[in-house]
Amino acid sequence: MSIYKVEICGVNTSKLPILTNAEKEALFDRIDKGDKEARELFINGNLRLVLSIIQRFSNSSENVDDLFQIGCIGLIKALDNFNRDLNVKFSTYAVPMIIGEIRRYLRDNNSIRVSRSLRDTAYKAIYAKENLMKKSQKEPTICEIATEIGVDKESVIAALDAIQSPVSLYEPVYNDGGDTLYVLDQISDKKNREENWVEEITLNEAIRRLPDREKNIIDLRFFRGKTQMEVAEEVGISQAQVSRLEKNALKSMRNYLRD
């Protein structure tokens, strides 16, 4: 799979925009008010994230255009389900969802080969469904989707069946006046709540950015339960140095989590 194409799915990847944190927050404010243009701008501003993720699948034999489209679906799902109150970066939340979407696609596509034209019809139908739902705030019929993309309803049914995958936790199961219920909403799991999962991802990312020595001290102190004196003996420095490095590491982590 070539991941160095300049144009993917008609998108010139060399000219993809990069949003600043301030621009993202401003767009989120507009999106929360139902601004469709802001939604499109936010999605376009995060396509580089999708592009970077599909590079992880460079050993795959799949067409890069297909992976990019699937990654964009994961990006859209992440945007639709992102909760700003969690105080985590959007990219931290979006990355595992995009990766999950691509992995599901690769898993399902390895067992049953679907023609390119059929997949294209399915992708168009999925996007058309989302657009129609935004306009009418209700689930569109197959006939409405078929009319929207200019094909017969039998082709839409066949295309969607062909790419059918295991149900996602973010699959909508009911929609009434804009209040959508997802599969995830029907599942109870007190040990692994979404907030805990996202917080763990963010914490791991904050630790990963630390220098090796500080990373080791945080691991010994907070994951292995050792005292500063025990850490000092193990790494061969004074307790005062351990204390100073620990404080610097915690400060760096707090600053990262606040950004």
N, C-alpha and C positions, 0 to 999 in steps of 0.2 A: 504493500500500500504506500503510495507516494503522499507524503504529508507536506510537501514543499510547493504544492500548487499555489499559484498566486490567486486564481479564481476558483472558488468552491461554491457550488450551487448558485452560480451567478453573482456571488459576493466577492468583491476584490479585497482579499484579506490584507493586502499591504496598506489599505486605506481605512481599516476599521478604526473607529474612534475610541478614545480612552477617556473614561469619565473620572473626574476627581471625586473625592469623598463629599465635598460640598455639592457638586452637581448631582450626585446620587441622592443625597438627602432632599434636595430641591425637587427632583423628579418623583421621589417617593411621596412627598407632600401632594403633588399634583395627581399622582396615581390614586392615592387614597380618596381623592375627590372625584374619581371617575374620568380623569383626563386620558383619552385613548392615545393622543399624540405623545404624551409623556411616557406611556407604557411602551410604545414603539421605540422611542428614543432610548429608553432604559435597556430594552432587549438588544438593540443594535450596539449600545455601548458596552455590552457584556459578551459580545460574540467572540472576542479574543479569549475569554475564559473557556468557551466551548472549544475553540481552536487549540488551545494549550492542552486540554484534556484528551482530545482525540489523538494527540501525539503519543499518549501512553499506550495506544493500541496500534502502534506502528507495525507490530508483527502480525497483525490480522490481515487476512486476504480480502477483507471487505473493501468496497469502494469508499474512498474518503468522503465523497459527496453524501453517501447514505449515512455514514457515521456522523457527519456534521448536522444533517437534518434531525437525526435521532437525538443528538446532543442538544439541539435547539428546543426540541420538545421537553427535554429534561429541564432546560433553563426556564422555559415558560411555566412549567409545573412548580419550580422552585419559587419563581416570582409570585405566583398565585397563592402559595402557601406560606410565604415568608412572614414572620411576625417580628416587627421592629422592636417590640417590647422586650425581646430576649436579649437585646443589647449585644448582638454578635454581628460580625461582618456578613454581608450578603454572600460573598464568595465562599466563606466558610460553610454556610448553609447549603449553597447551591452545588458545590463540587461533588459531594457524595450522591446527590440526587441525579446529576448529569451522568456520573460514572455508572450508577445503578441502571439508568435507562439504557445506556449503551451496552452494558453487560447482559441485560435481559434480551436485547435485540440480537446480540451475537450468539447467545445460548439458543434462542429459538430459531435463528436463521441457519444455524449449523445443521439442524435436524431436517428442516424442510426448506428447500431452495424456492424462493419466490421470484418471479420475473421482475425485471426492473420497472416495466410499465405498470405492473400491478401494484408494486410498492409506491410508485409515484401517485397513482390514483388514490391509494389509501392515505398517503400523507396529505394530499390536497383535501380529501374528505375530512380528515382530522382538523386541519386548520379552518376549513369552512364551518365545521360544527362549532368550533370555539367562537368564531366571528358571529355566527347566527345567534348563539346563546347570549353573547354580549348585547346584541341589538334587541332581542325579544325577551331576554331573561327567562327563557324556557327551552326545554330540550327540543331541538329541531327533528323533524321526521326524515326518514331516508329520502323521501321524494324531494324535500326541501334542500337537502344536502346535494342530491344529484343535480337539481336545477341550478344550484349555486356554482357548481364546477363544470356544468355542461356535459354530463354523461347520463346514461340511463341508470335507474335505481339498481338493476341487477348487477351492473359493474361495480357500484359502490359496495353492495353487500358482499360480492365475491372478493373485492380488494381488502375490505376490513376483516373478513374471515381469514384471508390468507396470512395476514400479519398478526393474527390473534395471539396474544401472549398471556402468561399468568397474570391475574388481576393485580394491579398495583395498589399499594396502600393508599395512594392518592387518587384512585379511581372514583369518580362521583357516582353515588348510588341513588341520590334523590336531590331534586332541586325544586324549590318553591319560592318564587319571588326573590331570587338572588341568594337565598340561604341554602348553600350546597352542603350536603352531607357526604363524606368520603368513607371508604372502607375503614380507614384508620380510626374514624370516629366511633365505629361500632366495636372496636377491640379494646379491651381493658388490659393494661399492663402497668402496674404500679412501680415495678422495679426498673423499667427501662422507658420512662417517659421521654417524649421528644425533647423537652427542655434539658433533661440530663444528658441525652445523646449529643445534642448540639453543644452544650457546655463542655463535655468531655473532648469533643473534636477541637473546640477553640483552645482549651487548656493545653492539649497536646501540641497544637500549632505554636502557642506561645512558648512552651518549653523547647521545642525544636529550634527556635530562633536564638536560643541562648548560646554563648560560647561553651565549649566542651567542659571546661572546669566547673563553671557555674551550673551547667546542666547536671553534672555528676553530683554536685553538692545538693541540689534540689531533690534528686533521686534518692540520695542517701538519707536526707533529713525527713522528707515528707512521704516517700513511698516505701522506705525500708525502716523508718521509725528510729533512726539513730540520733543521739545527742550531738551537739556541736563538738564536744570533746572527742567523742568516738569518731566523728567525721575527720577532725583534725589529725588524729592518730593514723587514720587509714590513708589519707591523701598526703600526709607529711607536711602540713603547715600548722600555724598556730591557731588557737581557737578564735583569737581576735580577727585573723584573716578570714576564717570560715564565716564568722558573723558578718563581716563587711561584704564578702562575696554573696552571701545569702540575701542580704538586704538589697544589693544591687540587682540580683536576679529577680527578686520579687517586684522591685520597682519597674524593671523592664517589662515583666509580664503584665503588671497592672496597666502600664502605658499602652501595651499592645491591645489588651482587652477593651480599653476605653476608646480606641481609634475606630 
